[in-house]
Amino acid sequence: MSLSRRIVLPATVALAITAAVLPAGPVHAGPGTAAVAPTRVDPGTVTDFGVQQSALTVFETHYGTGAGDRPVAYAVQMGSPGVLSVTDPVTRELLDTAYLHESSGAWGVTQASDGIVYAGSYPNAHVYSYDPRTRVTTDLGAPVAGQGLLYGLRPGTDGRIYGGTYPDAHVFSYSPTEGFRDYGAMYPGEQYVVDTAVDADRNVLWAAIGSHGHLVRLDLTTGEKRDIWPEPLRGDASYPYDINLVGGKLFVKRSQQQALVLDPDSGAVLADGFTMNSRGTSPLAPDGRSVYFTSGNGLWRYDLPTDTYGPAPDGAGAPVAGGGAGIGFGFVAGRLYATIGNYSGQALWYDLATGANERYRLPFPPQALDINNITAGPDGRVYTNLYINGNMAVLDPATGVATNVGRVGQTDGFGWHDGLMYQGVYPYGGVLEYDPARPYQLSTNPRELFRMQPDGQNRPIAFASAGSKVYVGSTPDYGLWGGALTVYDVATGIRTTHRNIIPDQAVIALAVIGDRLWAGSTIGAGGGTEPRATEAKLFTADLATGEKITEYTPVPGAFAISSVALGPDGMVWGLADGELFVLDPATGATVHRRDVPGSYTGAHDELFVNPADEHVYASLDGYLLRIDPLSKAVTVVRDAQTYRLTQDGQGNLWFRNGVKAANGAVQYGSNLLRYVPEADGCPESDLRATVLTGDVDSRVRNRYGADGCTVNDLIRDEANWGSRAAFLVHVVTVTGQLVGAKVLTPAEMGAILVAAARSGIGG
């Protein structure tokens, strides 16, 4: 049936229809209202607030020689890029700073027999050489393709060095004459060679394997591999972590700081029962019998002939206080020199003959450090936490000034509840509470609420809250499967942890939606493991108890559901492996799925509903995406350097920079940036799925125009119209201009007019 036969329109309206299909002037909403037609708006703007903190993180120090055989300490530091610092431990001078471009730091450093210094970097897993005579630094490239980290660099003969890799647990060597040699994976199914030790005379190497406890003896001549780790310790969560071959004995620090001394060929235990917190031990002392390390806050000595150990004495026989964990040891003129701790440049010398000692600082240069995590507080300020270093800074957006708050620890998850910040700290799984309105005082503010490492968790990564409850999602410790959902009652201090709530899966995304907690899981488990589960789950839990209620599979076969949010349409929105999904919470049915630019990059893929323009913003794989809540169309706002997205109360989006290394790993960035979305002509838009006039549904799909207004926004059916004709003229004008702008078709315009005429609006 034709439109004219279904309803008779007033003559003025019929004339307006003809005119309205042509482009016209601004659309007026109605009597006494401002224009809301699509108008030109400035595009969204990005502001770079720069480096948030310069600080110090020293991973390891190698004591060797510089030009002219000068005693020097070569230290690898975190930075943007990573740094090799050269200091004189005796005169306490900074001699040189060499930059390891395209890296964020290095876990290992050593000096070869020909005097060349080598560093093994992350996340690009390259080897860098430094010539102390010429001060030239060279990027030698990746020793093994597809790796992200290099560990345990040790010297051999003829200028050769050795090292280990993650994630394929290879051993490699490099020499100036041969280049790189790959000795292959050291143990089936394992991912980490976290340290090596080398007997250059016998051409034998030992590889410390994480995360399930193996110590492989590799004959470099024949390629024979043999696991000499004591049988009772295999599979223990405390795996070999730092190893040193000294005086024909193999010193092993386990990952949880237990220490033992082994026969390097048989693995027989020669001594145990003590702890070690240093990055391994010193070389053999000049007396030919002493080996030094740190245990707790003290300097300790091991006597090789007797296999006995204890605190190193000062001149009065009292234990020497080291001041922290040693991260490098060397001997100069009868004194032991050590770098102590990662974050403040502490050092120690100790006279072996007299016991005299001094604690001092080495002049390592602070660097711009990588941002690990970001959160926007209810106080309008933005908080950043540094990767590994753990310092927290706060930015006042009004002034652009960032202030260091203090060291908290590497915070892998932030949450807020009643103005208080909750922090999830790696590696011990700590959950801390911090009041930004009070002065920072570690152990008091923030205060530790509980640790999750006893529950097999090391990263509290996702937070949500409701009522008096704070909810925490976490991932398991190295070598373990099964994350947890924890419910903490801030009023009573009672904590309930549900381990393995989804079998063999971790909990990495949380959102309170309606009367339930919604959570996303990942089949990924602790470091050094392979997944046991096959696909990630979306599940709901009781807000009071944390008990699981229902379980869904919105994206079959997904590795991880990394973000969950209440959508502007009342649906549950999520990200899974670079795919957007929308789920109806009433039925559990997945009502929409679509691929979006980028791929899964970890638990820091984020999804936010913006209060300024009610669009959904997502970040993953460096992209910043804007998603239309009605059509689900995706617009790429930024196609690179957008990581760790968070949103403030005004709808501004905050993130850090970062680039991808050649191996695909993300190189962290030290700059904090803000994106302000485009101005929205109609905040809090009417997002009903179809266009309605009054209670009459036109069955035309609702959609956005150019300025953030939906068709439902522009049709002002709630206004006080003086007559039915006035309302219909308004509808004709609005829909006509939308036809001219190609937002609506003429047929859709007609359907809306029919609905408007039937609505009875205006009398």
SESEDO-383565 format. One line per 4 residues: number of its first residue (from 1); for each residue x, y, z of C-alpha. Coordinates in steps of 0.5 Angstrom, whole numbers, plus 500, padded with zeros to 3 digits. Example, Ala and Ser with C-alpha at 12.3 -4.5 7.8 and 13.67 -1.06 7.14 Angstrom:
<rs>
1> 525/491/516 | 527/498/514
</rs>
This chain:
<rs>
1> 500/500/500 | 503/507/498 | 504/512/503 | 499/517/501
5> 493/511/502 | 496/509/509 | 495/516/512 | 493/523/509
9> 498/529/511 | 497/536/512 | 498/540/505 | 504/544/509
13> 507/537/511 | 507/534/504 | 510/540/501 | 515/540/506
17> 517/533/505 | 519/535/498 | 523/540/500 | 527/536/506
21> 530/531/501 | 534/537/499 | 540/539/503 | 538/545/507
25> 540/550/513 | 541/548/520 | 536/543/524 | 532/546/529
29> 530/542/535 | 524/546/536 | 521/552/540 | 526/556/544
33> 531/551/543 | 538/551/540 | 541/548/533 | 543/541/534
37> 545/540/527 | 551/536/524 | 556/542/525 | 564/542/524
41> 567/540/530 | 575/540/532 | 578/533/532 | 580/530/538
45> 586/532/541 | 592/528/544 | 597/531/549 | 604/528/551
49> 605/530/558 | 612/527/557 | 616/522/562 | 613/521/568
53> 619/519/572 | 627/519/572 | 629/513/576 | 634/508/577
57> 634/500/576 | 640/496/575 | 639/489/574 | 646/486/574
61> 653/489/575 | 660/485/572 | 666/487/575 | 672/487/570
65> 677/492/567 | 677/498/563 | 682/501/558 | 689/501/561
69> 686/495/566 | 683/500/570 | 678/497/575 | 671/498/573
73> 664/496/574 | 659/495/568 | 652/495/570 | 646/494/565
77> 640/499/567 | 633/499/565 | 631/506/561 | 628/508/554
81> 633/506/551 | 636/501/556 | 643/503/558 | 650/500/560
85> 654/504/565 | 661/504/566 | 663/506/573 | 670/506/577
89> 668/502/584 | 674/505/587 | 674/512/585 | 666/512/585
93> 666/516/578 | 662/515/572 | 666/514/566 | 661/512/560
97> 654/511/559 | 652/507/553 | 645/506/550 | 642/500/548
101> 638/502/542 | 631/499/541 | 631/496/548 | 628/497/555
105> 634/494/559 | 638/488/559 | 638/482/565 | 645/480/563
109> 652/483/562 | 659/480/562 | 666/481/559 | 669/476/555
113> 677/474/555 | 679/479/550 | 676/485/554 | 670/486/550
117> 663/487/554 | 657/484/552 | 650/485/554 | 643/481/553
121> 637/485/552 | 630/485/553 | 624/485/549 | 628/485/543
125> 633/479/546 | 639/482/542 | 646/482/544 | 650/488/544
129> 658/489/545 | 662/495/548 | 669/496/547 | 672/499/553
133> 678/502/549 | 674/505/543 | 667/506/547 | 663/504/541
137> 657/500/542 | 654/495/537 | 648/492/536 | 650/485/534
141> 642/482/533 | 638/476/536 | 642/470/537 | 636/466/537
145> 630/468/533 | 623/469/536 | 626/470/543 | 624/476/548
149> 629/476/553 | 636/474/554 | 639/471/561 | 646/469/564
153> 651/472/560 | 658/468/561 | 665/468/558 | 668/462/555
157> 675/462/551 | 678/466/545 | 673/472/546 | 667/467/546
161> 661/468/551 | 654/464/552 | 647/466/555 | 640/463/555
165> 633/465/552 | 626/466/554 | 621/463/551 | 624/457/548
169> 630/456/553 | 635/456/548 | 643/456/550 | 647/460/545
173> 654/463/544 | 657/469/540 | 664/470/538 | 667/475/534
177> 670/470/529 | 664/465/529 | 658/470/530 | 652/466/534
181> 651/459/535 | 645/456/537 | 645/450/542 | 638/449/542
185> 632/448/547 | 635/445/553 | 629/442/556 | 623/439/553
189> 617/444/554 | 620/449/558 | 621/456/557 | 626/459/561
193> 634/459/561 | 635/464/567 | 642/463/568 | 648/459/566
197> 655/457/568 | 661/455/564 | 667/451/565 | 671/453/559
201> 677/448/561 | 672/442/560 | 668/446/555 | 662/444/559
205> 656/449/561 | 650/449/566 | 643/452/564 | 638/453/570
209> 631/452/567 | 625/455/570 | 619/454/572 | 619/447/574
213> 626/445/576 | 631/443/572 | 639/444/572 | 642/441/565
217> 649/440/564 | 651/441/557 | 657/438/554 | 659/443/549
221> 663/439/545 | 658/433/544 | 652/436/545 | 650/431/551
225> 645/434/556 | 644/431/563 | 639/434/568 | 643/434/575
229> 638/437/579 | 636/433/585 | 630/428/584 | 627/431/590
233> 627/438/588 | 624/437/581 | 617/440/580 | 618/444/586
237> 616/451/585 | 623/454/587 | 627/452/581 | 634/454/580
241> 635/461/579 | 642/464/579 | 648/459/578 | 655/460/579
245> 661/455/578 | 666/457/583 | 672/453/585 | 669/446/582
249> 663/447/585 | 656/449/583 | 652/454/587 | 645/455/586
253> 640/460/588 | 633/458/588 | 627/462/586 | 625/463/593
257> 632/464/595 | 633/457/598 | 641/456/596 | 645/449/596
261> 652/447/593 | 652/441/588 | 657/437/585 | 657/440/578
265> 657/433/575 | 653/428/579 | 649/434/582 | 650/431/589
269> 648/436/594 | 655/438/598 | 651/444/602 | 644/446/603
273> 640/450/609 | 642/457/608 | 639/462/604 | 641/467/598
277> 638/473/596 | 644/476/591 | 644/475/584 | 649/469/585
281> 656/469/588 | 662/473/588 | 668/469/584 | 673/466/588
285> 677/470/592 | 684/472/592 | 685/467/598 | 683/461/594
289> 678/459/598 | 672/464/600 | 666/465/596 | 661/471/598
293> 654/473/597 | 648/476/601 | 643/473/605 | 638/477/608
297> 641/484/610 | 648/481/611 | 654/479/607 | 656/472/608
301> 662/468/606 | 662/460/604 | 669/456/605 | 670/452/599
305> 675/446/603 | 670/445/609 | 663/447/605 | 661/451/611
309> 658/458/611 | 656/464/615 | 656/472/616 | 662/475/614
313> 665/478/620 | 668/486/621 | 674/488/624 | 670/487/631
317> 668/480/629 | 661/482/628 | 657/481/622 | 657/486/616
321> 651/489/614 | 651/489/606 | 644/493/606 | 641/489/601
325> 641/484/595 | 648/484/592 | 647/484/584 | 655/484/582
329> 661/482/586 | 669/483/584 | 675/484/587 | 680/489/587
333> 687/490/591 | 685/485/596 | 678/488/597 | 671/485/595
337> 667/490/592 | 659/489/591 | 653/493/588 | 647/492/592
341> 640/493/590 | 637/495/584 | 634/502/585 | 639/507/589
345> 646/505/587 | 648/502/593 | 655/499/594 | 660/496/599
349> 667/494/599 | 670/489/604 | 677/488/606 | 678/481/606
353> 684/481/611 | 682/486/616 | 674/486/616 | 674/494/615
357> 668/495/610 | 664/501/608 | 657/502/604 | 657/508/599
361> 653/509/593 | 656/509/585 | 654/514/581 | 649/511/576
365> 645/516/572 | 638/516/573 | 634/514/566 | 627/515/564
369> 623/509/566 | 618/505/562 | 611/506/565 | 608/499/567
373> 601/501/569 | 596/507/569 | 590/509/573 | 586/515/573
377> 583/517/580 | 577/520/583 | 581/526/585 | 582/528/578
381> 589/526/578 | 593/521/574 | 597/515/577 | 603/512/574
385> 607/506/576 | 614/504/573 | 615/497/570 | 620/493/575
389> 622/499/579 | 615/500/582 | 616/507/583 | 609/511/583
393> 608/518/580 | 602/522/580 | 600/528/575 | 596/534/576
397> 593/535/569 | 591/542/570 | 599/544/571 | 602/538/567
401> 607/537/573 | 608/530/575 | 610/528/582 | 614/522/585
405> 610/519/590 | 614/513/593 | 616/506/591 | 610/501/592
409> 613/495/587 | 611/493/580 | 603/494/580 | 600/490/575
413> 593/492/577 | 589/498/580 | 582/499/583 | 578/504/586
417> 573/504/592 | 571/510/596 | 576/514/594 | 582/509/596
421> 586/506/591 | 588/498/591 | 594/496/588 | 596/489/586
425> 603/488/586 | 608/483/583 | 611/478/584 | 609/476/591
429> 602/477/590 | 601/483/595 | 594/487/595 | 595/494/598
433> 591/500/600 | 593/507/599 | 589/513/601 | 591/519/596
437> 589/524/601 | 594/522/606 | 602/523/606 | 605/517/603
441> 609/512/608 | 610/505/606 | 608/500/610 | 603/505/613
445> 600/508/607 | 600/504/603 | 598/498/607 | 599/491/605
449> 592/488/606 | 594/481/604 | 599/477/600 | 596/472/595
453> 603/468/593 | 601/463/599 | 595/462/594 | 599/460/588
457> 598/467/585 | 603/472/583 | 599/478/579 | 593/481/582
461> 591/484/576 | 584/486/575 | 580/490/580 | 572/491/581
465> 568/494/587 | 561/494/590 | 558/495/597 | 563/494/602
469> 567/489/597 | 573/489/593 | 574/484/588 | 581/481/585
473> 582/477/579 | 589/474/579 | 594/470/575 | 598/464/578
477> 605/464/580 | 611/461/575 | 610/454/573 | 603/453/576
481> 596/453/573 | 589/456/576 | 588/463/577 | 583/466/583
485> 578/470/584 | 578/474/591 | 573/477/595 | 575/482/600
489> 570/486/605 | 573/493/607 | 569/493/613 | 571/487/616
493> 577/485/613 | 575/478/611 | 578/475/605 | 575/469/601
497> 579/467/595 | 576/462/590 | 582/458/587 | 581/455/580
501> 574/458/579 | 575/456/572 | 579/450/572 | 587/451/570
505> 585/459/568 | 587/465/570 | 582/471/572 | 584/478/568
509> 578/482/567 | 572/484/572 | 566/488/572 | 560/489/576
513> 554/489/572 | 547/489/575 | 547/484/581 | 553/480/579
517> 560/480/578 | 562/479/571 | 569/476/569 | 573/474/564
521> 579/469/564 | 585/466/560 | 587/459/559 | 594/462/560
525> 597/460/566 | 604/462/570 | 610/463/567 | 614/457/564
529> 607/453/563 | 603/451/557 | 595/452/557 | 592/446/559
533> 585/449/558 | 582/450/551 | 578/456/551 | 577/462/555
537> 570/463/559 | 566/469/561 | 563/468/568 | 558/471/573
541> 559/470/580 | 555/472/587 | 557/479/589 | 557/477/596
545> 561/471/596 | 564/470/590 | 562/464/588 | 561/462/581
549> 554/462/578 | 554/462/570 | 559/461/565 | 559/463/558
553> 563/462/551 | 562/468/547 | 568/467/543 | 569/459/542
557> 577/458/542 | 579/464/545 | 586/465/549 | 583/470/553
561> 577/475/555 | 582/481/557 | 576/486/558 | 569/486/560
565> 564/492/561 | 557/494/561 | 556/497/554 | 552/503/553
569> 546/499/551 | 545/495/557 | 549/489/554 | 556/486/556
573> 561/488/552 | 568/485/552 | 575/483/548 | 577/477/546
577> 583/475/542 | 582/482/538 | 575/481/537 | 569/485/540
581> 563/481/543 | 557/483/545 | 553/479/550 | 545/479/552
585> 546/479/560 | 539/476/560 | 540/470/556 | 547/469/556
589> 547/469/548 | 552/473/544 | 548/478/540 | 554/481/536
593> 561/479/534 | 566/482/530 | 574/483/529 | 577/489/530
597> 584/492/528 | 590/489/532 | 591/482/536 | 591/480/543
601> 597/483/547 | 596/481/554 | 591/483/560 | 592/490/559
605> 587/490/553 | 582/495/555 | 575/497/554 | 571/503/556
609> 565/506/555 | 566/514/555 | 561/518/559 | 562/524/554
613> 560/521/547 | 557/514/550 | 562/511/545 | 566/505/547
617> 573/506/546 | 578/500/546 | 586/499/546 | 589/493/544
621> 596/492/540 | 598/499/540 | 591/501/537 | 586/506/540
625> 579/504/537 | 572/508/537 | 566/504/537 | 559/506/535
629> 555/503/540 | 549/503/535 | 552/500/529 | 558/497/532
633> 562/501/526 | 570/501/529 | 574/508/527 | 581/507/528
637> 583/514/532 | 591/512/533 | 594/506/530 | 600/505/534
641> 603/507/541 | 597/506/545 | 598/502/551 | 595/501/558
645> 589/505/557 | 585/508/562 | 579/513/563 | 578/519/567
649> 571/522/570 | 571/527/564 | 572/521/559 | 579/523/557
653> 583/517/555 | 590/516/558 | 595/511/556 | 603/510/555
657> 607/510/548 | 611/504/546 | 613/501/540 | 614/494/537
661> 620/490/537 | 622/486/531 | 620/480/535 | 613/483/536
665> 614/484/543 | 612/491/546 | 618/496/548 | 615/499/554
669> 615/507/553 | 616/512/559 | 611/518/556 | 604/519/559
673> 599/521/553 | 592/524/554 | 586/523/548 | 580/528/549
677> 575/525/544 | 571/530/539 | 566/534/542 | 559/531/542
681> 553/535/540 | 548/531/544 | 551/528/550 | 548/522/553
685> 544/520/547 | 538/516/546 | 541/509/544 | 534/506/543
689> 535/501/537 | 530/504/533 | 527/511/532 | 521/512/536
693> 516/518/536 | 513/518/543 | 511/510/543 | 510/509/536
697> 516/505/533 | 518/507/526 | 522/500/525 | 528/504/522
701> 535/503/525 | 537/509/530 | 544/511/528 | 549/517/529
705> 549/523/525 | 556/527/524 | 556/531/531 | 554/525/536
709> 547/526/535 | 543/520/534 | 536/520/530 | 532/519/536
713> 536/525/539 | 534/530/533 | 527/528/533 | 524/532/539
717> 518/528/541 | 519/530/548 | 518/538/547 | 511/542/548
721> 509/542/541 | 503/547/540 | 500/543/534 | 500/536/531
725> 502/540/524 | 508/544/528 | 511/537/530 | 510/534/523
729> 514/540/520 | 519/539/525 | 520/531/524 | 520/533/516
733> 525/538/517 | 530/533/521 | 529/527/517 | 530/531/510
737> 536/534/512 | 539/527/514 | 537/524/508 | 541/530/504
741> 547/528/509 | 545/520/507 | 544/518/514 | 537/516/512
745> 534/514/506 | 528/517/503 | 524/510/505 | 526/511/512
749> 524/518/512 | 517/516/510 | 517/511/515 | 519/515/521
753> 514/521/518 | 508/515/519 | 510/514/526 | 510/521/527
757> 503/522/525 | 501/516/529 | 504/518/535 | 499/524/537
761> 504/528/539 | 502/536/538 | 494/534/539
</rs>
